[in-house]
Structures are given as structure tokens and as C-alpha cells.
């Protein structure tokens, strides 16, 4: 079964988010520019959505 993990990341946390995604999903993520979302790691505005 495939997990549908979606992580939002600011510029500072995007590398962490990619690492977490790869560790969890064991697949290369899509990295999509987003607006109006909050980083999953801090309270900053998210710049990217990392998902499978
Ligand atoms: Zn952040």
C-alpha cells in the first residue's frame, strides 16, 4: 500500500522535507511551488509541497 504523504516546507526546511519524504515513501517526491500553506516544521509560510 502506498502512503500519500504530503509535506509543506519553507525554503529553510525543504531539504529536511525531501529527506523525510524519501525515508517514509521510499520514492522520489514531486516538489511543487505553493502559496497560502504553512511549513510542516515551523510557522513560516511554505514555499513547496513535497508529495508522491
Ligand atoms: Zn520551515
mmCIF file of the protein (N, C-alpha, C, O) and its ligand, coordinates in Angstrom:
data_MODEL
# 
_entry.id   MODEL 
# 
loop_
_entity.id 
_entity.type 
_entity.pdbx_number_of_molecules 
1 polymer     1 
2 non-polymer 1 
# 
_entity_poly.entity_id                      1 
_entity_poly.type                           'polypeptide(L)' 
_entity_poly.nstd_linkage                   no 
_entity_poly.nstd_monomer                   no 
_entity_poly.pdbx_seq_one_letter_code       
;(UNK)(UNK)(UNK)(UNK)(UNK)(UNK)(UNK)(UNK)(UNK)(UNK)(UNK)(UNK)(UNK)(UNK)(UNK)(UNK)
(UNK)(UNK)(UNK)(UNK)(UNK)(UNK)(UNK)(UNK)(UNK)(UNK)(UNK)(UNK)(UNK)(UNK)(UNK)(UNK)
(UNK)(UNK)(UNK)(UNK)(UNK)(UNK)(UNK)(UNK)(UNK)(UNK)(UNK)(UNK)(UNK)(UNK)(UNK)(UNK)
(UNK)(UNK)(UNK)(UNK)
;
_entity_poly.pdbx_seq_one_letter_code_can   XXXXXXXXXXXXXXXXXXXXXXXXXXXXXXXXXXXXXXXXXXXXXXXXXXXX 
_entity_poly.pdbx_strand_id                 A 
# 
loop_
_entity_poly_seq.entity_id 
_entity_poly_seq.num 
_entity_poly_seq.mon_id 
_entity_poly_seq.hetero 
1 1  UNK n 
1 2  UNK n 
1 3  UNK n 
1 4  UNK n 
1 5  UNK n 
1 6  UNK n 
1 7  UNK n 
1 8  UNK n 
1 9  UNK n 
1 10 UNK n 
1 11 UNK n 
1 12 UNK n 
1 13 UNK n 
1 14 UNK n 
1 15 UNK n 
1 16 UNK n 
1 17 UNK n 
1 18 UNK n 
1 19 UNK n 
1 20 UNK n 
1 21 UNK n 
1 22 UNK n 
1 23 UNK n 
1 24 UNK n 
1 25 UNK n 
1 26 UNK n 
1 27 UNK n 
1 28 UNK n 
1 29 UNK n 
1 30 UNK n 
1 31 UNK n 
1 32 UNK n 
1 33 UNK n 
1 34 UNK n 
1 35 UNK n 
1 36 UNK n 
1 37 UNK n 
1 38 UNK n 
1 39 UNK n 
1 40 UNK n 
1 41 UNK n 
1 42 UNK n 
1 43 UNK n 
1 44 UNK n 
1 45 UNK n 
1 46 UNK n 
1 47 UNK n 
1 48 UNK n 
1 49 UNK n 
1 50 UNK n 
1 51 UNK n 
1 52 UNK n 
# 
loop_
_struct_asym.id 
_struct_asym.entity_id 
A 1 
B 2 
# 
loop_
_chem_comp.id 
_chem_comp.type 
_chem_comp.mon_nstd_flag 
UNK 'L-peptide linking' . 
ZN  non-polymer         . 
# 
_pdbx_entity_nonpoly.entity_id   2 
_pdbx_entity_nonpoly.name        ? 
_pdbx_entity_nonpoly.comp_id     ZN 
# 
_pdbx_nonpoly_scheme.asym_id         B 
_pdbx_nonpoly_scheme.entity_id       2 
_pdbx_nonpoly_scheme.mon_id          ZN 
_pdbx_nonpoly_scheme.ndb_seq_num     1 
_pdbx_nonpoly_scheme.pdb_seq_num     101 
_pdbx_nonpoly_scheme.auth_seq_num    101 
_pdbx_nonpoly_scheme.pdb_mon_id      ZN 
_pdbx_nonpoly_scheme.auth_mon_id     ZN 
_pdbx_nonpoly_scheme.pdb_strand_id   A 
_pdbx_nonpoly_scheme.pdb_ins_code    . 
# 
loop_
_atom_site.group_PDB 
_atom_site.id 
_atom_site.type_symbol 
_atom_site.label_atom_id 
_atom_site.label_alt_id 
_atom_site.label_comp_id 
_atom_site.label_asym_id 
_atom_site.label_entity_id 
_atom_site.label_seq_id 
_atom_site.pdbx_PDB_ins_code 
_atom_site.Cartn_x 
_atom_site.Cartn_y 
_atom_site.Cartn_z 
_atom_site.occupancy 
_atom_site.B_iso_or_equiv 
_atom_site.pdbx_formal_charge 
_atom_site.auth_seq_id 
_atom_site.auth_comp_id 
_atom_site.auth_asym_id 
_atom_site.auth_atom_id 
_atom_site.pdbx_PDB_model_num 
ATOM   1   N  N  . UNK A 1 1  ? 0.844  -1.202 0.000  1.00 0.00 ? 1   UNK A N  1 
ATOM   2   C  CA . UNK A 1 1  ? 0.000  0.000  0.000  1.00 0.00 ? 1   UNK A CA 1 
ATOM   3   C  C  . UNK A 1 1  ? 0.876  1.247  0.000  1.00 0.00 ? 1   UNK A C  1 
ATOM   4   O  O  . UNK A 1 1  ? 1.867  1.317  0.727  1.00 0.00 ? 1   UNK A O  1 
ATOM   5   N  N  . UNK A 1 2  ? 0.523  2.186  -0.781 1.00 0.00 ? 2   UNK A N  1 
ATOM   6   C  CA . UNK A 1 2  ? 1.317  3.410  -0.897 1.00 0.00 ? 2   UNK A CA 1 
ATOM   7   C  C  . UNK A 1 2  ? 0.785  4.502  0.024  1.00 0.00 ? 2   UNK A C  1 
ATOM   8   O  O  . UNK A 1 2  ? -0.421 4.733  0.110  1.00 0.00 ? 2   UNK A O  1 
ATOM   9   N  N  . UNK A 1 3  ? 1.694  5.153  0.697  1.00 0.00 ? 3   UNK A N  1 
ATOM   10  C  CA . UNK A 1 3  ? 1.301  6.263  1.571  1.00 0.00 ? 3   UNK A CA 1 
ATOM   11  C  C  . UNK A 1 3  ? 1.200  7.542  0.763  1.00 0.00 ? 3   UNK A C  1 
ATOM   12  O  O  . UNK A 1 3  ? 2.010  7.807  -0.125 1.00 0.00 ? 3   UNK A O  1 
ATOM   13  N  N  . UNK A 1 4  ? 0.191  8.323  1.092  1.00 0.00 ? 4   UNK A N  1 
ATOM   14  C  CA . UNK A 1 4  ? 0.016  9.615  0.434  1.00 0.00 ? 4   UNK A CA 1 
ATOM   15  C  C  . UNK A 1 4  ? 0.499  10.723 1.342  1.00 0.00 ? 4   UNK A C  1 
ATOM   16  O  O  . UNK A 1 4  ? -0.287 11.538 1.826  1.00 0.00 ? 4   UNK A O  1 
ATOM   17  N  N  . UNK A 1 5  ? 1.783  10.745 1.566  1.00 0.00 ? 5   UNK A N  1 
ATOM   18  C  CA . UNK A 1 5  ? 2.350  11.771 2.428  1.00 0.00 ? 5   UNK A CA 1 
ATOM   19  C  C  . UNK A 1 5  ? 2.448  13.086 1.677  1.00 0.00 ? 5   UNK A C  1 
ATOM   20  O  O  . UNK A 1 5  ? 2.913  13.130 0.538  1.00 0.00 ? 5   UNK A O  1 
ATOM   21  N  N  . UNK A 1 6  ? 2.016  14.134 2.309  1.00 0.00 ? 6   UNK A N  1 
ATOM   22  C  CA . UNK A 1 6  ? 2.201  15.473 1.764  1.00 0.00 ? 6   UNK A CA 1 
ATOM   23  C  C  . UNK A 1 6  ? 2.852  16.322 2.844  1.00 0.00 ? 6   UNK A C  1 
ATOM   24  O  O  . UNK A 1 6  ? 2.347  16.428 3.962  1.00 0.00 ? 6   UNK A O  1 
ATOM   25  N  N  . UNK A 1 7  ? 3.966  16.915 2.498  1.00 0.00 ? 7   UNK A N  1 
ATOM   26  C  CA . UNK A 1 7  ? 4.699  17.755 3.440  1.00 0.00 ? 7   UNK A CA 1 
ATOM   27  C  C  . UNK A 1 7  ? 4.807  19.150 2.832  1.00 0.00 ? 7   UNK A C  1 
ATOM   28  O  O  . UNK A 1 7  ? 5.084  19.310 1.643  1.00 0.00 ? 7   UNK A O  1 
ATOM   29  N  N  . UNK A 1 8  ? 4.584  20.143 3.667  1.00 0.00 ? 8   UNK A N  1 
ATOM   30  C  CA . UNK A 1 8  ? 4.797  21.519 3.236  1.00 0.00 ? 8   UNK A CA 1 
ATOM   31  C  C  . UNK A 1 8  ? 6.075  22.030 3.864  1.00 0.00 ? 8   UNK A C  1 
ATOM   32  O  O  . UNK A 1 8  ? 6.365  21.747 5.027  1.00 0.00 ? 8   UNK A O  1 
ATOM   33  N  N  . UNK A 1 9  ? 6.833  22.779 3.095  1.00 0.00 ? 9   UNK A N  1 
ATOM   34  C  CA . UNK A 1 9  ? 8.119  23.249 3.599  1.00 0.00 ? 9   UNK A CA 1 
ATOM   35  C  C  . UNK A 1 9  ? 8.409  24.679 3.149  1.00 0.00 ? 9   UNK A C  1 
ATOM   36  O  O  . UNK A 1 9  ? 8.120  25.070 2.018  1.00 0.00 ? 9   UNK A O  1 
ATOM   37  N  N  . UNK A 1 10 ? 8.988  25.444 4.071  1.00 0.00 ? 10  UNK A N  1 
ATOM   38  C  CA . UNK A 1 10 ? 9.555  26.735 3.725  1.00 0.00 ? 10  UNK A CA 1 
ATOM   39  C  C  . UNK A 1 10 ? 10.927 26.495 3.085  1.00 0.00 ? 10  UNK A C  1 
ATOM   40  O  O  . UNK A 1 10 ? 11.387 25.355 3.010  1.00 0.00 ? 10  UNK A O  1 
ATOM   41  N  N  . UNK A 1 11 ? 11.572 27.560 2.630  1.00 0.00 ? 11  UNK A N  1 
ATOM   42  C  CA . UNK A 1 11 ? 12.883 27.411 1.989  1.00 0.00 ? 11  UNK A CA 1 
ATOM   43  C  C  . UNK A 1 11 ? 13.896 26.737 2.910  1.00 0.00 ? 11  UNK A C  1 
ATOM   44  O  O  . UNK A 1 11 ? 14.734 25.955 2.461  1.00 0.00 ? 11  UNK A O  1 
ATOM   45  N  N  . UNK A 1 12 ? 13.808 27.050 4.201  1.00 0.00 ? 12  UNK A N  1 
ATOM   46  C  CA . UNK A 1 12 ? 14.757 26.538 5.171  1.00 0.00 ? 12  UNK A CA 1 
ATOM   47  C  C  . UNK A 1 12 ? 14.594 25.037 5.398  1.00 0.00 ? 12  UNK A C  1 
ATOM   48  O  O  . UNK A 1 12 ? 15.567 24.340 5.683  1.00 0.00 ? 12  UNK A O  1 
ATOM   49  N  N  . UNK A 1 13 ? 13.383 24.550 5.274  1.00 0.00 ? 13  UNK A N  1 
ATOM   50  C  CA . UNK A 1 13 ? 13.105 23.158 5.624  1.00 0.00 ? 13  UNK A CA 1 
ATOM   51  C  C  . UNK A 1 13 ? 12.861 22.252 4.422  1.00 0.00 ? 13  UNK A C  1 
ATOM   52  O  O  . UNK A 1 13 ? 12.477 21.095 4.592  1.00 0.00 ? 13  UNK A O  1 
ATOM   53  N  N  . UNK A 1 14 ? 13.073 22.750 3.234  1.00 0.00 ? 14  UNK A N  1 
ATOM   54  C  CA . UNK A 1 14 ? 12.736 21.942 2.059  1.00 0.00 ? 14  UNK A CA 1 
ATOM   55  C  C  . UNK A 1 14 ? 13.626 20.696 1.962  1.00 0.00 ? 14  UNK A C  1 
ATOM   56  O  O  . UNK A 1 14 ? 13.149 19.626 1.584  1.00 0.00 ? 14  UNK A O  1 
ATOM   57  N  N  . UNK A 1 15 ? 14.903 20.827 2.298  1.00 0.00 ? 15  UNK A N  1 
ATOM   58  C  CA . UNK A 1 15 ? 15.784 19.647 2.224  1.00 0.00 ? 15  UNK A CA 1 
ATOM   59  C  C  . UNK A 1 15 ? 15.398 18.605 3.264  1.00 0.00 ? 15  UNK A C  1 
ATOM   60  O  O  . UNK A 1 15 ? 15.421 17.404 2.993  1.00 0.00 ? 15  UNK A O  1 
ATOM   61  N  N  . UNK A 1 16 ? 15.042 19.074 4.456  1.00 0.00 ? 16  UNK A N  1 
ATOM   62  C  CA . UNK A 1 16 ? 14.560 18.178 5.501  1.00 0.00 ? 16  UNK A CA 1 
ATOM   63  C  C  . UNK A 1 16 ? 13.282 17.461 5.062  1.00 0.00 ? 16  UNK A C  1 
ATOM   64  O  O  . UNK A 1 16 ? 13.112 16.264 5.294  1.00 0.00 ? 16  UNK A O  1 
ATOM   65  N  N  . UNK A 1 17 ? 12.410 18.200 4.440  1.00 0.00 ? 17  UNK A N  1 
ATOM   66  C  CA . UNK A 1 17 ? 11.151 17.633 3.975  1.00 0.00 ? 17  UNK A CA 1 
ATOM   67  C  C  . UNK A 1 17 ? 11.389 16.552 2.915  1.00 0.00 ? 17  UNK A C  1 
ATOM   68  O  O  . UNK A 1 17 ? 10.735 15.509 2.921  1.00 0.00 ? 17  UNK A O  1 
ATOM   69  N  N  . UNK A 1 18 ? 12.321 16.812 2.019  1.00 0.00 ? 18  UNK A N  1 
ATOM   70  C  CA . UNK A 1 18 ? 12.639 15.819 0.980  1.00 0.00 ? 18  UNK A CA 1 
ATOM   71  C  C  . UNK A 1 18 ? 13.221 14.559 1.621  1.00 0.00 ? 18  UNK A C  1 
ATOM   72  O  O  . UNK A 1 18 ? 12.842 13.444 1.265  1.00 0.00 ? 18  UNK A O  1 
ATOM   73  N  N  . UNK A 1 19 ? 14.142 14.744 2.568  1.00 0.00 ? 19  UNK A N  1 
ATOM   74  C  CA . UNK A 1 19 ? 14.712 13.594 3.291  1.00 0.00 ? 19  UNK A CA 1 
ATOM   75  C  C  . UNK A 1 19 ? 13.625 12.788 3.985  1.00 0.00 ? 19  UNK A C  1 
ATOM   76  O  O  . UNK A 1 19 ? 13.591 11.561 3.886  1.00 0.00 ? 19  UNK A O  1 
ATOM   77  N  N  . UNK A 1 20 ? 12.741 13.480 4.685  1.00 0.00 ? 20  UNK A N  1 
ATOM   78  C  CA . UNK A 1 20 ? 11.657 12.797 5.393  1.00 0.00 ? 20  UNK A CA 1 
ATOM   79  C  C  . UNK A 1 20 ? 10.751 12.051 4.417  1.00 0.00 ? 20  UNK A C  1 
ATOM   80  O  O  . UNK A 1 20 ? 10.332 10.922 4.674  1.00 0.00 ? 20  UNK A O  1 
ATOM   81  N  N  . UNK A 1 21 ? 10.459 12.698 3.305  1.00 0.00 ? 21  UNK A N  1 
ATOM   82  C  CA . UNK A 1 21 ? 9.586  12.058 2.324  1.00 0.00 ? 21  UNK A CA 1 
ATOM   83  C  C  . UNK A 1 21 ? 10.230 10.785 1.796  1.00 0.00 ? 21  UNK A C  1 
ATOM   84  O  O  . UNK A 1 21 ? 9.588  9.737  1.735  1.00 0.00 ? 21  UNK A O  1 
ATOM   85  N  N  . UNK A 1 22 ? 11.502 10.876 1.413  1.00 0.00 ? 22  UNK A N  1 
ATOM   86  C  CA . UNK A 1 22 ? 12.203 9.725  0.833  1.00 0.00 ? 22  UNK A CA 1 
ATOM   87  C  C  . UNK A 1 22 ? 12.287 8.585  1.854  1.00 0.00 ? 22  UNK A C  1 
ATOM   88  O  O  . UNK A 1 22 ? 12.121 7.418  1.503  1.00 0.00 ? 22  UNK A O  1 
ATOM   89  N  N  . UNK A 1 23 ? 12.547 8.932  3.123  1.00 0.00 ? 23  UNK A N  1 
ATOM   90  C  CA . UNK A 1 23 ? 12.616 7.912  4.173  1.00 0.00 ? 23  UNK A CA 1 
ATOM   91  C  C  . UNK A 1 23 ? 11.276 7.217  4.390  1.00 0.00 ? 23  UNK A C  1 
ATOM   92  O  O  . UNK A 1 23 ? 11.226 6.016  4.657  1.00 0.00 ? 23  UNK A O  1 
ATOM   93  N  N  . UNK A 1 24 ? 10.201 7.975  4.273  1.00 0.00 ? 24  UNK A N  1 
ATOM   94  C  CA . UNK A 1 24 ? 8.863  7.431  4.529  1.00 0.00 ? 24  UNK A CA 1 
ATOM   95  C  C  . UNK A 1 24 ? 8.311  6.702  3.309  1.00 0.00 ? 24  UNK A C  1 
ATOM   96  O  O  . UNK A 1 24 ? 7.839  5.570  3.414  1.00 0.00 ? 24  UNK A O  1 
ATOM   97  N  N  . UNK A 1 25 ? 8.371  7.340  2.181  1.00 0.00 ? 25  UNK A N  1 
ATOM   98  C  CA . UNK A 1 25 ? 7.720  6.815  0.981  1.00 0.00 ? 25  UNK A CA 1 
ATOM   99  C  C  . UNK A 1 25 ? 8.652  5.950  0.131  1.00 0.00 ? 25  UNK A C  1 
ATOM   100 O  O  . UNK A 1 25 ? 8.194  5.190  -0.722 1.00 0.00 ? 25  UNK A O  1 
ATOM   101 N  N  . UNK A 1 26 ? 9.950  6.069  0.366  1.00 0.00 ? 26  UNK A N  1 
ATOM   102 C  CA . UNK A 1 26 ? 10.947 5.327  -0.409 1.00 0.00 ? 26  UNK A CA 1 
ATOM   103 C  C  . UNK A 1 26 ? 10.758 5.532  -1.903 1.00 0.00 ? 26  UNK A C  1 
ATOM   104 O  O  . UNK A 1 26 ? 10.847 4.595  -2.697 1.00 0.00 ? 26  UNK A O  1 
ATOM   105 N  N  . UNK A 1 27 ? 10.500 6.763  -2.257 1.00 0.00 ? 27  UNK A N  1 
ATOM   106 C  CA . UNK A 1 27 ? 10.331 7.136  -3.661 1.00 0.00 ? 27  UNK A CA 1 
ATOM   107 C  C  . UNK A 1 27 ? 10.715 8.597  -3.826 1.00 0.00 ? 27  UNK A C  1 
ATOM   108 O  O  . UNK A 1 27 ? 10.707 9.371  -2.868 1.00 0.00 ? 27  UNK A O  1 
ATOM   109 N  N  . UNK A 1 28 ? 11.044 8.952  -5.035 1.00 0.00 ? 28  UNK A N  1 
ATOM   110 C  CA . UNK A 1 28 ? 11.389 10.346 -5.306 1.00 0.00 ? 28  UNK A CA 1 
ATOM   111 C  C  . UNK A 1 28 ? 10.123 11.196 -5.276 1.00 0.00 ? 28  UNK A C  1 
ATOM   112 O  O  . UNK A 1 28 ? 9.122  10.833 -5.895 1.00 0.00 ? 28  UNK A O  1 
ATOM   113 N  N  . UNK A 1 29 ? 10.154 12.313 -4.570 1.00 0.00 ? 29  UNK A N  1 
ATOM   114 C  CA . UNK A 1 29 ? 8.962  13.154 -4.471 1.00 0.00 ? 29  UNK A CA 1 
ATOM   115 C  C  . UNK A 1 29 ? 8.799  14.103 -5.644 1.00 0.00 ? 29  UNK A C  1 
ATOM   116 O  O  . UNK A 1 29 ? 9.746  14.390 -6.377 1.00 0.00 ? 29  UNK A O  1 
ATOM   117 N  N  . UNK A 1 30 ? 7.586  14.574 -5.800 1.00 0.00 ? 30  UNK A N  1 
ATOM   118 C  CA . UNK A 1 30 ? 7.338  15.758 -6.616 1.00 0.00 ? 30  UNK A CA 1 
ATOM   119 C  C  . UNK A 1 30 ? 7.506  16.959 -5.708 1.00 0.00 ? 30  UNK A C  1 
ATOM   120 O  O  . UNK A 1 30 ? 7.099  16.928 -4.546 1.00 0.00 ? 30  UNK A O  1 
ATOM   121 N  N  . UNK A 1 31 ? 8.095  18.000 -6.226 1.00 0.00 ? 31  UNK A N  1 
ATOM   122 C  CA . UNK A 1 31 ? 8.264  19.234 -5.464 1.00 0.00 ? 31  UNK A CA 1 
ATOM   123 C  C  . UNK A 1 31 ? 7.563  20.343 -6.230 1.00 0.00 ? 31  UNK A C  1 
ATOM   124 O  O  . UNK A 1 31 ? 7.963  20.728 -7.329 1.00 0.00 ? 31  UNK A O  1 
ATOM   125 N  N  . UNK A 1 32 ? 6.514  20.835 -5.614 1.00 0.00 ? 32  UNK A N  1 
ATOM   126 C  CA . UNK A 1 32 ? 5.630  21.784 -6.292 1.00 0.00 ? 32  UNK A CA 1 
ATOM   127 C  C  . UNK A 1 32 ? 5.620  23.090 -5.523 1.00 0.00 ? 32  UNK A C  1 
ATOM   128 O  O  . UNK A 1 32 ? 5.505  23.087 -4.297 1.00 0.00 ? 32  UNK A O  1 
ATOM   129 N  N  . UNK A 1 33 ? 5.735  24.187 -6.214 1.00 0.00 ? 33  UNK A N  1 
ATOM   130 C  CA . UNK A 1 33 ? 5.639  25.506 -5.585 1.00 0.00 ? 33  UNK A CA 1 
ATOM   131 C  C  . UNK A 1 33 ? 4.213  25.762 -5.127 1.00 0.00 ? 33  UNK A C  1 
ATOM   132 O  O  . UNK A 1 33 ? 3.258  25.547 -5.873 1.00 0.00 ? 33  UNK A O  1 
ATOM   133 N  N  . UNK A 1 34 ? 4.084  26.225 -3.889 1.00 0.00 ? 34  UNK A N  1 
ATOM   134 C  CA . UNK A 1 34 ? 2.754  26.529 -3.368 1.00 0.00 ? 34  UNK A CA 1 
ATOM   135 C  C  . UNK A 1 34 ? 2.736  27.899 -2.689 1.00 0.00 ? 34  UNK A C  1 
ATOM   136 O  O  . UNK A 1 34 ? 3.771  28.460 -2.330 1.00 0.00 ? 34  UNK A O  1 
ATOM   137 N  N  . UNK A 1 35 ? 1.533  28.401 -2.532 1.00 0.00 ? 35  UNK A N  1 
ATOM   138 C  CA . UNK A 1 35 ? 1.308  29.608 -1.746 1.00 0.00 ? 35  UNK A CA 1 
ATOM   139 C  C  . UNK A 1 35 ? 0.185  29.306 -0.761 1.00 0.00 ? 35  UNK A C  1 
ATOM   140 O  O  . UNK A 1 35 ? -0.571 28.350 -0.932 1.00 0.00 ? 35  UNK A O  1 
ATOM   141 N  N  . UNK A 1 36 ? 0.092  30.133 0.264  1.00 0.00 ? 36  UNK A N  1 
ATOM   142 C  CA . UNK A 1 36 ? -1.005 30.027 1.234  1.00 0.00 ? 36  UNK A CA 1 
ATOM   143 C  C  . UNK A 1 36 ? -0.994 28.725 2.017  1.00 0.00 ? 36  UNK A C  1 
ATOM   144 O  O  . UNK A 1 36 ? -2.049 28.232 2.415  1.00 0.00 ? 36  UNK A O  1 
ATOM   145 N  N  . UNK A 1 37 ? 0.185  28.163 2.241  1.00 0.00 ? 37  UNK A N  1 
ATOM   146 C  CA . UNK A 1 37 ? 0.318  26.995 3.106  1.00 0.00 ? 37  UNK A CA 1 
ATOM   147 C  C  . UNK A 1 37 ? 1.373  27.293 4.151  1.00 0.00 ? 37  UNK A C  1 
ATOM   148 O  O  . UNK A 1 37 ? 2.211  28.178 3.977  1.00 0.00 ? 37  UNK A O  1 
ATOM   149 N  N  . UNK A 1 38 ? 1.319  26.539 5.247  1.00 0.00 ? 38  UNK A N  1 
ATOM   150 C  CA . UNK A 1 38 ? 2.297  26.699 6.324  1.00 0.00 ? 38  UNK A CA 1 
ATOM   151 C  C  . UNK A 1 38 ? 3.279  25.547 6.299  1.00 0.00 ? 38  UNK A C  1 
ATOM   152 O  O  . UNK A 1 38 ? 2.911  24.403 6.033  1.00 0.00 ? 38  UNK A O  1 
ATOM   153 N  N  . UNK A 1 39 ? 4.543  25.865 6.583  1.00 0.00 ? 39  UNK A N  1 
ATOM   154 C  CA . UNK A 1 39 ? 5.575  24.846 6.694  1.00 0.00 ? 39  UNK A CA 1 
ATOM   155 C  C  . UNK A 1 39 ? 5.183  23.802 7.736  1.00 0.00 ? 39  UNK A C  1 
ATOM   156 O  O  . UNK A 1 39 ? 4.630  24.142 8.782  1.00 0.00 ? 39  UNK A O  1 
ATOM   157 N  N  . UNK A 1 40 ? 5.472  22.528 7.450  1.00 0.00 ? 40  UNK A N  1 
ATOM   158 C  CA . UNK A 1 40 ? 5.172  21.447 8.393  1.00 0.00 ? 40  UNK A CA 1 
ATOM   159 C  C  . UNK A 1 40 ? 6.148  21.416 9.566  1.00 0.00 ? 40  UNK A C  1 
ATOM   160 O  O  . UNK A 1 40 ? 5.909  20.703 10.541 1.00 0.00 ? 40  UNK A O  1 
ATOM   161 N  N  . UNK A 1 41 ? 7.238  22.173 9.494  1.00 0.00 ? 41  UNK A N  1 
ATOM   162 C  CA . UNK A 1 41 ? 8.297  22.124 10.514 1.00 0.00 ? 41  UNK A CA 1 
ATOM   163 C  C  . UNK A 1 41 ? 8.364  23.390 11.366 1.00 0.00 ? 41  UNK A C  1 
ATOM   164 O  O  . UNK A 1 41 ? 8.865  23.356 12.490 1.00 0.00 ? 41  UNK A O  1 
ATOM   165 N  N  . UNK A 1 42 ? 7.874  24.478 10.847 1.00 0.00 ? 42  UNK A N  1 
ATOM   166 C  CA . UNK A 1 42 ? 7.899  25.731 11.603 1.00 0.00 ? 42  UNK A CA 1 
ATOM   167 C  C  . UNK A 1 42 ? 6.645  26.522 11.241 1.00 0.00 ? 42  UNK A C  1 
ATOM   168 O  O  . UNK A 1 42 ? 5.749  26.006 10.574 1.00 0.00 ? 42  UNK A O  1 
ATOM   169 N  N  . UNK A 1 43 ? 6.590  27.752 11.677 1.00 0.00 ? 43  UNK A N  1 
ATOM   170 C  CA . UNK A 1 43 ? 5.387  28.557 11.446 1.00 0.00 ? 43  UNK A CA 1 
ATOM   171 C  C  . UNK A 1 43 ? 5.516  29.468 10.234 1.00 0.00 ? 43  UNK A C  1 
ATOM   172 O  O  . UNK A 1 43 ? 4.666  30.324 9.994  1.00 0.00 ? 43  UNK A O  1 
ATOM   173 N  N  . UNK A 1 44 ? 6.584  29.275 9.477  1.00 0.00 ? 44  UNK A N  1 
ATOM   174 C  CA . UNK A 1 44 ? 6.792  30.131 8.311  1.00 0.00 ? 44  UNK A CA 1 
ATOM   175 C  C  . UNK A 1 44 ? 5.857  29.742 7.173  1.00 0.00 ? 44  UNK A C  1 
ATOM   176 O  O  . UNK A 1 44 ? 5.271  28.660 7.155  1.00 0.00 ? 44  UNK A O  1 
ATOM   177 N  N  . UNK A 1 45 ? 5.746  30.646 6.246  1.00 0.00 ? 45  UNK A N  1 
ATOM   178 C  CA . UNK A 1 45 ? 4.979  30.389 5.029  1.00 0.00 ? 45  UNK A CA 1 
ATOM   179 C  C  . UNK A 1 45 ? 5.680  29.306 4.215  1.00 0.00 ? 45  UNK A C  1 
ATOM   180 O  O  . UNK A 1 45 ? 6.888  29.383 3.990  1.00 0.00 ? 45  UNK A O  1 
ATOM   181 N  N  . UNK A 1 46 ? 4.947  28.319 3.781  1.00 0.00 ? 46  UNK A N  1 
ATOM   182 C  CA . UNK A 1 46 ? 5.539  27.253 2.972  1.00 0.00 ? 46  UNK A CA 1 
ATOM   183 C  C  . UNK A 1 46 ? 5.761  27.724 1.542  1.00 0.00 ? 46  UNK A C  1 
ATOM   184 O  O  . UNK A 1 46 ? 4.948  28.453 0.975  1.00 0.00 ? 46  UNK A O  1 
ATOM   185 N  N  . UNK A 1 47 ? 6.873  27.293 0.979  1.00 0.00 ? 47  UNK A N  1 
ATOM   186 C  CA . UNK A 1 47 ? 7.176  27.608 -0.416 1.00 0.00 ? 47  UNK A CA 1 
ATOM   187 C  C  . UNK A 1 47 ? 6.942  26.394 -1.319 1.00 0.00 ? 47  UNK A C  1 
ATOM   188 O  O  . UNK A 1 47 ? 6.694  26.529 -2.518 1.00 0.00 ? 47  UNK A O  1 
ATOM   189 N  N  . UNK A 1 48 ? 7.027  25.215 -0.716 1.00 0.00 ? 48  UNK A N  1 
ATOM   190 C  CA . UNK A 1 48 ? 6.967  23.994 -1.524 1.00 0.00 ? 48  UNK A CA 1 
ATOM   191 C  C  . UNK A 1 48 ? 6.054  22.955 -0.891 1.00 0.00 ? 48  UNK A C  1 
ATOM   192 O  O  . UNK A 1 48 ? 5.902  22.872 0.328  1.00 0.00 ? 48  UNK A O  1 
ATOM   193 N  N  . UNK A 1 49 ? 5.459  22.174 -1.768 1.00 0.00 ? 49  UNK A N  1 
ATOM   194 C  CA . UNK A 1 49 ? 4.725  20.981 -1.369 1.00 0.00 ? 49  UNK A CA 1 
ATOM   195 C  C  . UNK A 1 49 ? 5.523  19.790 -1.870 1.00 0.00 ? 49  UNK A C  1 
ATOM   196 O  O  . UNK A 1 49 ? 5.869  19.707 -3.048 1.00 0.00 ? 49  UNK A O  1 
ATOM   197 N  N  . UNK A 1 50 ? 5.809  18.869 -0.958 1.00 0.00 ? 50  UNK A N  1 
ATOM   198 C  CA . UNK A 1 50 ? 6.567  17.668 -1.307 1.00 0.00 ? 50  UNK A CA 1 
ATOM   199 C  C  . UNK A 1 50 ? 5.611  16.498 -1.181 1.00 0.00 ? 50  UNK A C  1 
ATOM   200 O  O  . UNK A 1 50 ? 5.076  16.234 -0.104 1.00 0.00 ? 50  UNK A O  1 
ATOM   201 N  N  . UNK A 1 51 ? 5.399  15.797 -2.283 1.00 0.00 ? 51  UNK A N  1 
ATOM   202 C  CA . UNK A 1 51 ? 4.440  14.697 -2.264 1.00 0.00 ? 51  UNK A CA 1 
ATOM   203 C  C  . UNK A 1 51 ? 4.798  13.658 -3.311 1.00 0.00 ? 51  UNK A C  1 
ATOM   204 O  O  . UNK A 1 51 ? 5.621  13.894 -4.196 1.00 0.00 ? 51  UNK A O  1 
ATOM   205 N  N  . UNK A 1 52 ? 4.167  12.518 -3.191 1.00 0.00 ? 52  UNK A N  1 
ATOM   206 C  CA . UNK A 1 52 ? 4.444  11.413 -4.107 1.00 0.00 ? 52  UNK A CA 1 
ATOM   207 C  C  . UNK A 1 52 ? 3.669  11.524 -5.403 1.00 0.00 ? 52  UNK A C  1 
ATOM   208 O  O  . UNK A 1 52 ? 3.799  10.664 -6.274 1.00 0.00 ? 52  UNK A O  1 
HETATM 209 ZN ZN . ZN  B 2 .  ? 10.049 25.737 7.941  1.00 0.00 ? 101 ZN  A ZN 1 
# 
